[in-house]
Amino acid sequence: MKTRLLLPLLFLALASAQAAPTAKPNVLLIVLDDQNGYAGRTDVSPEPVTPNLDRFAKSGMKFANAQCAAPVCNPSRTAFLSGLRPSTTGIYDNSQDNLPKDHLLKNRISLPTYFRDQGYHLAGAGKVFSSAIAAAAGKRIWAESLDLGRKEKKHAPTPEGEGMVAIGKHAWGPLYKSKEEMEDWKLAGWAAEFLTKKHDEPFFLACGIVKPHTPWYVPQEYFDLFPPARIAVPDLAADENAGLPDSVREKSHKTEAVLIERRKELLSAYLASSRYADDCVGRILKGLTEGPNGQNTVVVICGDNGYEFGEKHNWSKGSLREGSAHVPLIIAGPGVAPQQVCTHPVSLLDLYPTLVALTGLPAKSDIEGVSLMPLLKNPSAPWDRPALTTAGFKNHALRTDRWRYIRYADGAEELYDHDKDPLERTNLATQLESAKVKAELQQWLPKHDEPRNPDSSGGKGDD
């Protein structure tokens, strides 16, 4: 009798053991280009900007105070894919790609390469690597990739007729063609198909969605969602340079008056591009949920840097302030509880060690980010580490729960109290009572700043 009772229990135990996932978790990394902190917000427009991202955030952890390591594409991606700060690599801007033979990135094991070395199948499409890190690690690493080809890029859809607008380096307009003809949509379809298949080995799939990077050319249906009159963002200050050190004051350029006049049109185009990019994200995630890999895949979705619309006279990215540095970041999958939000400051530089920890791979000791595992287990855990953003040689910003402190190479400073001044309009750096706050934050500045290597123009570029 005992044997009859034990056998079913034994078979049940064996079946459970076989059903339990034993393989290493897969990784899906989705990077949005120039997606700022408007992602997930509900106050910018009656229509949600990123509904697919918002829904997905509920399945894991949303980091509401995530900051990029650098506020332009090349140094940002170089940092989180190499695990090294810009002040360590000397990569500060978008024009640095011709690396010398002895550059430390030449022998650097990038994030995807590390997973390949641990037995992962690498697949990638779109803009993942950028300039410097691409020159070091490059597209050569992908075992499987999507190549749209030069012909495809040359004939990518562009606006037609009266809807086309170009002011300086900003260009936007509605496409009178379908989203199915656009590169990001094709990329998303390729990735979704990959995710619906069963794979014999764990995979690392990286997808780089180009939008909402300029030019803001997307189908008319997306512009229809965001009429300029219904966009609600704070007006620019009467003097955006008020309180800034003389050396960092931006001069008004000849197109600025027009940009200010048409600011909500720019915002409409940017939000339309953000919503299109979000639909691409939704297409990829649908492939994950409908396929056999949904329960065993760690997913990371982030932006590479932010974007500003006239704040401190900046009509792009590249500054050390919140608009350029704040990015969306969501992590979900095995080991991450759903329905969580963390408001502590974190850096994209932390992705490398975090993904290594989440997938149970051997930790790497030569990376400068820190694992976010303590926060993934408890979003309210003590966290006194500021997020560091670097924009050029010896120019740094530190973001804490409350403060943003900026220190420039010439010693100029900015300090903003985000509890009272989320728009960063009152610079407190010169006030005597700020001395203690600044002194505490200065301890987190890099101890070494590598000169720009390879040397370049130092411009923001448009990568």
C-alpha positions as CSV (number, residue, x, y, z in Angstrom):
1,M,0.0,0.0,0.0
2,K,2.8,2.4,0.9
3,T,4.5,1.6,-2.5
4,R,1.3,2.4,-4.4
5,L,1.1,5.8,-2.6
6,L,4.8,6.6,-3.1
7,L,5.0,5.9,-6.8
8,P,2.6,8.6,-7.9
9,L,4.3,11.1,-5.6
10,L,7.7,10.1,-7.1
11,F,6.5,10.5,-10.7
12,L,4.9,13.9,-9.7
13,A,8.2,15.0,-8.3
14,L,10.1,14.0,-11.4
15,A,7.6,15.7,-13.6
16,S,7.9,18.9,-11.6
17,A,11.7,18.7,-11.7
18,Q,11.6,18.3,-15.5
19,A,9.1,21.1,-15.9
20,A,11.2,23.5,-13.9
21,P,13.4,25.7,-16.1
22,T,17.0,24.5,-15.9
23,A,18.5,26.4,-18.8
24,K,20.2,29.7,-18.4
25,P,17.8,32.6,-18.9
26,N,17.7,34.3,-22.3
27,V,18.3,38.0,-22.6
28,L,16.3,40.5,-24.7
29,L,17.8,44.0,-24.8
30,I,15.8,46.8,-26.6
31,V,17.4,50.2,-26.9
32,L,15.4,53.3,-28.0
33,D,17.4,56.2,-29.6
34,D,16.9,59.6,-27.9
35,Q,13.9,58.6,-25.9
36,N,13.7,61.0,-23.0
37,G,11.7,61.0,-19.8
38,Y,8.4,61.6,-21.6
39,A,8.1,57.8,-21.8
40,G,5.6,56.6,-19.3
41,R,4.3,60.1,-18.5
42,T,0.6,60.8,-18.5
43,D,0.7,64.6,-18.2
44,V,2.3,65.5,-21.5
45,S,-0.7,64.6,-23.6
46,P,-4.2,63.1,-23.2
47,E,-2.9,60.2,-25.4
48,P,-0.3,58.0,-23.7
49,V,3.2,58.4,-25.2
50,T,4.4,54.8,-24.7
51,P,1.4,52.5,-23.9
52,N,3.2,49.3,-24.7
53,L,6.2,50.3,-22.5
54,D,3.8,51.2,-19.8
55,R,2.0,47.9,-19.9
56,F,5.3,46.0,-19.9
57,A,6.6,48.0,-16.9
58,K,3.9,46.3,-14.8
59,S,5.5,42.9,-15.4
60,G,8.8,43.9,-13.7
61,M,10.7,46.9,-12.3
62,K,10.4,50.4,-13.6
63,F,13.4,52.6,-12.7
64,A,11.8,56.1,-12.6
65,N,15.1,57.9,-12.0
66,A,17.4,56.2,-14.5
67,Q,20.3,58.3,-15.9
68,C,22.6,57.7,-18.9
69,A,26.3,57.6,-18.5
70,A,26.7,60.2,-21.2
71,P,24.0,62.4,-22.9
72,V,24.8,61.5,-26.5
73,C,24.6,58.2,-28.4
74,N,28.2,57.1,-28.9
75,P,29.6,57.6,-25.4
76,S,26.4,56.4,-23.8
77,R,26.3,53.1,-25.6
78,T,30.1,52.7,-25.3
79,A,29.7,53.0,-21.6
80,F,26.9,50.6,-20.9
81,L,28.1,48.0,-23.4
82,S,31.7,48.1,-22.2
83,G,31.0,48.6,-18.5
84,L,33.4,51.6,-18.4
85,R,32.7,55.3,-17.8
86,P,33.5,57.9,-20.4
87,S,36.1,59.3,-18.0
88,T,37.9,55.9,-18.2
89,T,37.7,55.3,-22.0
90,G,38.1,58.9,-23.1
91,I,35.1,58.5,-25.4
92,Y,33.0,61.6,-24.9
93,D,31.2,62.4,-28.2
94,N,29.8,61.1,-31.4
95,S,32.7,61.8,-33.7
96,Q,35.1,59.4,-32.0
97,D,35.3,56.1,-33.9
98,N,38.8,55.7,-35.3
99,L,40.3,54.0,-32.3
100,P,44.1,53.7,-32.1
101,K,45.5,50.2,-31.9
102,D,46.4,50.5,-28.2
103,H,43.0,51.9,-27.1
104,L,41.7,49.9,-24.1
105,L,38.4,49.2,-25.9
106,K,40.2,47.2,-28.5
107,N,40.6,44.3,-26.1
108,R,37.4,45.0,-24.2
109,I,34.9,42.2,-23.7
110,S,31.6,44.0,-24.5
111,L,28.3,43.0,-22.8
112,P,27.1,40.8,-25.7
113,T,30.5,39.3,-26.3
114,Y,30.7,38.2,-22.6
115,F,27.4,36.4,-23.1
116,R,28.7,34.8,-26.2
117,D,31.8,33.6,-24.3
118,Q,29.4,32.0,-21.8
119,G,27.7,29.9,-24.4
120,Y,24.9,32.3,-25.6
121,H,23.7,32.6,-29.2
122,L,24.0,36.3,-30.2
123,A,21.4,37.9,-32.4
124,G,21.1,41.6,-33.1
125,A,19.5,44.1,-35.4
126,G,19.3,47.9,-35.7
127,K,21.4,50.4,-33.9
128,V,22.8,48.6,-30.9
129,F,26.5,49.5,-31.0
130,S,27.6,53.0,-32.0
131,S,30.9,54.4,-33.3
132,A,33.6,53.7,-30.8
133,I,32.2,50.5,-29.3
134,A,31.2,49.3,-32.7
135,A,34.8,49.9,-33.9
136,A,36.0,47.7,-31.0
137,A,33.4,45.0,-30.9
138,G,31.3,45.6,-33.9
139,K,28.6,43.8,-35.8
140,R,31.0,40.9,-36.3
141,I,29.8,39.4,-33.1
142,W,26.3,38.6,-34.2
143,A,25.7,35.0,-35.1
144,E,22.4,36.0,-36.5
145,S,21.4,39.5,-37.6
146,L,19.0,41.5,-39.8
147,D,20.7,43.3,-42.7
148,L,18.3,45.8,-44.4
149,G,21.1,46.8,-46.8
150,R,22.2,50.1,-48.2
151,K,19.5,50.0,-50.9
152,E,16.8,49.7,-48.2
153,K,18.2,52.6,-46.2
154,K,18.6,54.8,-49.3
155,H,15.0,54.4,-50.2
156,A,13.6,54.7,-46.7
157,P,10.3,56.6,-46.6
158,T,10.5,60.4,-46.4
159,P,7.7,63.0,-46.1
160,E,5.8,64.2,-49.1
161,G,4.1,67.4,-49.9
162,E,3.2,70.2,-47.6
163,G,3.7,68.3,-44.3
164,M,7.5,68.5,-44.5
165,V,9.2,70.9,-42.1
166,A,12.9,71.6,-41.7
167,I,14.3,74.1,-39.1
168,G,18.0,73.9,-38.6
169,K,18.8,70.2,-37.9
170,H,15.2,69.5,-36.9
171,A,13.1,67.9,-39.6
172,W,9.7,66.3,-39.3
173,G,6.6,65.5,-41.3
174,P,3.9,62.8,-41.8
175,L,4.6,59.9,-44.0
176,Y,1.9,59.1,-46.5
177,K,3.0,55.5,-46.4
178,S,2.5,52.7,-44.0
179,K,4.6,51.8,-41.0
180,E,5.2,48.4,-42.6
181,E,7.6,50.2,-45.0
182,M,9.8,51.5,-42.3
183,E,13.0,50.0,-41.0
184,D,12.2,49.9,-37.3
185,W,9.0,48.1,-38.0
186,K,10.8,45.5,-40.2
187,L,13.4,45.1,-37.4
188,A,10.6,44.5,-34.8
189,G,9.0,41.9,-37.1
190,W,12.3,40.1,-37.5
191,A,12.9,40.1,-33.7
192,A,9.3,39.0,-33.0
193,E,9.8,36.0,-35.3
194,F,13.0,35.1,-33.7
195,L,11.3,35.1,-30.3
196,T,8.5,32.9,-31.4
197,K,10.9,30.1,-32.2
198,K,12.4,27.5,-29.8
199,H,16.1,27.7,-29.5
200,D,18.5,24.9,-28.5
201,E,20.8,27.3,-26.6
202,P,20.3,30.4,-24.5
203,F,20.2,33.6,-26.6
204,F,21.1,37.2,-26.2
205,L,18.9,39.2,-28.6
206,A,19.7,43.0,-29.0
207,C,17.4,45.3,-30.9
208,G,18.2,49.0,-31.5
209,I,15.2,51.0,-32.5
210,V,16.2,54.2,-34.2
211,K,13.2,56.3,-33.4
212,P,12.5,58.7,-31.8
213,H,15.8,60.0,-33.2
214,T,15.5,62.8,-35.8
215,P,14.3,63.2,-38.4
216,W,10.8,62.8,-37.0
217,Y,9.3,61.1,-40.1
218,V,6.4,58.8,-39.1
219,P,3.0,57.9,-40.6
220,Q,0.2,60.4,-40.3
221,E,-1.7,58.2,-37.9
222,Y,0.9,59.0,-35.2
223,F,0.8,62.8,-35.7
224,D,-3.0,62.5,-35.4
225,L,-2.6,61.3,-31.9
226,F,-0.7,64.3,-30.7
227,P,-2.1,67.6,-32.0
228,P,0.1,70.5,-30.8
229,A,-2.8,72.3,-29.1
230,R,-3.3,69.3,-26.8
231,I,0.3,69.0,-25.6
232,A,0.8,70.2,-22.1
233,V,4.4,71.0,-21.1
234,P,5.7,73.9,-19.0
235,D,6.5,77.0,-21.0
236,L,10.1,78.0,-21.2
237,A,11.4,80.5,-18.6
238,A,11.6,84.2,-19.5
239,D,15.4,83.8,-19.1
240,E,16.6,80.2,-19.4
241,N,20.2,81.4,-18.6
242,A,19.2,82.9,-15.3
243,G,21.6,81.8,-12.5
244,L,24.0,80.0,-14.8
245,P,27.7,80.5,-14.7
246,D,28.9,82.7,-17.6
247,S,31.0,80.0,-19.1
248,V,28.0,77.6,-19.6
249,R,25.5,80.1,-20.8
250,E,24.2,79.1,-24.3
251,K,23.8,81.9,-26.8
252,S,20.6,82.1,-28.8
253,H,21.1,81.0,-32.4
254,K,19.3,82.4,-35.5
255,T,16.7,79.6,-35.6
256,E,15.8,79.7,-31.9
257,A,13.0,82.3,-32.3
258,V,11.3,80.1,-34.9
259,L,11.8,77.0,-32.7
260,I,10.2,78.7,-29.7
261,E,7.3,79.8,-31.9
262,R,6.8,76.3,-33.2
263,R,7.9,74.4,-30.0
264,K,4.7,72.4,-29.6
265,E,4.9,71.3,-33.3
266,L,8.4,69.9,-32.5
267,L,7.0,68.2,-29.4
268,S,4.1,66.8,-31.4
269,A,6.6,65.3,-33.9
270,Y,8.8,63.9,-31.2
271,L,5.8,62.3,-29.4
272,A,4.6,60.9,-32.7
273,S,8.0,59.3,-33.2
274,S,8.1,58.1,-29.7
275,R,4.6,56.4,-30.1
276,Y,5.7,54.8,-33.3
277,A,8.9,53.4,-31.6
278,D,6.7,52.2,-28.8
279,D,4.5,50.3,-31.3
280,C,7.7,48.6,-32.5
281,V,8.5,47.6,-28.9
282,G,5.0,46.2,-28.6
283,R,5.5,44.1,-31.7
284,I,8.7,42.6,-30.3
285,L,7.1,41.9,-26.9
286,K,4.1,40.2,-28.6
287,G,6.6,37.8,-30.2
288,L,8.0,37.1,-26.8
289,T,4.7,36.5,-25.1
290,E,3.3,34.4,-27.9
291,G,6.4,32.2,-28.2
292,P,8.0,29.6,-26.0
293,N,10.6,32.0,-24.4
294,G,8.5,34.3,-22.3
295,Q,9.0,32.6,-19.0
296,N,12.7,32.3,-19.3
297,T,13.9,35.6,-20.7
298,V,15.3,38.6,-18.9
299,V,14.1,41.8,-20.7
300,V,15.7,45.2,-20.5
301,I,14.3,48.2,-22.3
302,C,16.0,51.5,-22.1
303,G,16.8,54.8,-23.9
304,D,20.4,55.7,-24.6
305,N,20.0,59.4,-23.8
306,G,17.3,62.1,-23.4
307,Y,16.3,65.1,-25.4
308,E,15.5,68.7,-24.6
309,F,13.2,71.3,-26.1
310,G,14.7,74.7,-25.4
311,E,15.5,74.3,-21.7
312,K,18.6,76.3,-21.1
313,H,18.6,77.0,-24.8
314,N,19.3,73.4,-25.6
315,W,17.2,72.0,-28.5
316,S,18.7,68.6,-28.7
317,K,20.7,66.4,-26.2
318,G,24.2,66.7,-24.8
319,S,23.7,68.7,-21.7
320,L,24.2,67.5,-18.1
321,R,20.7,68.4,-17.0
322,E,17.7,66.2,-16.4
323,G,16.2,66.5,-19.9
324,S,19.3,65.1,-21.6
325,A,20.3,62.6,-18.9
326,H,17.0,61.0,-17.7
327,V,16.0,57.9,-19.7
328,P,13.5,55.1,-19.4
329,L,14.6,51.8,-17.9
330,I,12.6,48.7,-17.3
331,I,13.9,45.3,-16.2
332,A,11.6,42.2,-16.1
333,G,11.8,38.4,-16.2
334,P,13.1,35.6,-14.0
335,G,14.2,36.9,-10.6
336,V,12.3,40.2,-10.9
337,A,9.0,40.6,-9.1
338,P,6.2,42.4,-11.1
339,Q,4.5,45.7,-10.3
340,Q,7.5,47.5,-8.9
341,V,8.8,51.0,-9.2
342,C,12.2,52.2,-7.9
343,T,12.8,56.0,-7.5
344,H,16.5,55.7,-6.5
345,P,18.9,57.1,-9.1
346,V,20.6,54.4,-11.2
347,S,22.8,54.4,-14.2
348,L,22.7,52.6,-17.5
349,L,26.3,51.7,-16.6
350,D,24.8,49.3,-14.1
351,L,23.2,47.2,-16.8
352,Y,26.3,45.1,-17.5
353,P,26.8,43.7,-13.9
354,T,23.0,43.5,-13.4
355,L,22.4,41.3,-16.4
356,V,25.4,39.1,-15.5
357,A,23.9,38.6,-12.0
358,L,20.3,38.0,-13.2
359,T,21.5,35.3,-15.5
360,G,23.7,33.6,-12.9
361,L,26.9,34.1,-14.9
362,P,30.3,34.6,-13.2
363,A,30.7,38.2,-12.0
364,K,33.1,40.4,-13.8
365,S,35.5,42.5,-11.6
366,D,36.7,44.9,-14.3
367,I,33.5,46.9,-14.8
368,E,32.6,50.2,-13.1
369,G,28.9,49.9,-12.8
370,V,27.3,48.1,-9.9
371,S,24.6,45.4,-9.9
372,L,21.1,46.6,-9.3
373,M,20.1,43.3,-7.7
374,P,19.6,44.8,-4.2
375,L,17.0,47.2,-5.8
376,L,15.4,44.5,-7.9
377,K,14.8,42.6,-4.7
378,N,13.6,45.7,-2.8
379,P,13.1,49.0,-4.6
380,S,13.2,50.8,-1.3
381,A,16.5,49.3,-0.2
382,P,19.1,51.8,1.1
383,W,20.9,53.3,-1.9
384,D,23.3,56.2,-1.4
385,R,25.1,55.9,-4.7
386,P,24.5,58.9,-7.1
387,A,24.1,58.3,-10.8
388,L,27.0,59.8,-12.8
389,T,26.6,61.4,-16.2
390,T,29.6,62.8,-18.2
391,A,29.5,65.2,-21.1
392,G,33.0,65.9,-22.3
393,F,36.4,65.9,-20.6
394,K,36.0,66.7,-16.8
395,N,32.3,67.7,-17.1
396,H,30.2,65.7,-14.8
397,A,26.7,65.6,-13.2
398,L,25.7,63.6,-10.2
399,R,22.0,62.7,-9.6
400,T,20.7,61.6,-6.2
401,D,17.1,61.1,-5.0
402,R,17.0,64.9,-4.3
403,W,19.9,66.7,-6.0
404,R,21.5,67.2,-9.3
405,Y,25.0,68.6,-9.0
406,I,27.0,69.6,-12.1
407,R,30.7,70.3,-12.1
408,Y,32.5,71.6,-15.3
409,A,36.1,71.4,-16.2
410,D,36.6,75.1,-15.5
411,G,35.1,74.8,-12.0
412,A,31.7,76.2,-12.9
413,E,28.9,74.6,-10.9
414,E,25.2,74.0,-10.9
415,L,23.0,72.5,-8.1
416,Y,19.3,71.8,-8.3
417,D,16.9,70.7,-5.6
418,H,14.5,68.3,-7.4
419,D,12.2,68.1,-4.4
420,K,11.4,71.8,-4.9
421,D,12.7,72.6,-8.4
422,P,12.1,69.6,-10.8
423,L,12.5,72.0,-13.8
424,E,16.0,72.9,-12.7
425,R,15.4,76.7,-12.9
426,T,17.1,77.8,-9.7
427,N,20.8,77.2,-9.5
428,L,21.8,76.9,-5.8
429,A,25.5,76.2,-6.3
430,T,26.7,79.7,-5.2
431,Q,24.6,79.7,-2.0
432,L,26.6,79.2,1.2
433,E,24.2,76.7,2.6
434,S,24.9,74.5,-0.4
435,A,28.5,74.0,0.5
436,K,27.9,70.8,2.6
437,V,25.7,69.2,-0.1
438,K,28.4,69.9,-2.8
439,A,31.2,68.6,-0.7
440,E,29.4,65.3,-0.1
441,L,28.6,64.9,-3.8
442,Q,32.1,65.8,-5.0
443,Q,33.4,62.6,-3.4
444,W,31.6,60.7,-6.1
445,L,33.3,62.5,-9.0
446,P,35.7,60.4,-11.0
447,K,39.2,60.3,-9.6
448,H,40.7,60.1,-13.1
449,D,39.6,61.8,-16.3
450,E,41.1,60.3,-19.5
451,P,41.8,62.9,-22.2
452,R,39.7,62.5,-25.3
453,N,41.1,59.5,-27.1
454,P,41.0,59.4,-30.0
455,D,40.9,63.2,-30.3
456,S,38.0,64.7,-32.1
457,S,36.1,67.9,-32.6
458,G,34.3,67.4,-29.4
459,G,30.9,68.2,-30.9
460,K,27.6,66.6,-29.9
461,G,27.1,65.2,-33.4
462,D,23.9,63.6,-34.4
463,D,24.6,60.0,-34.0
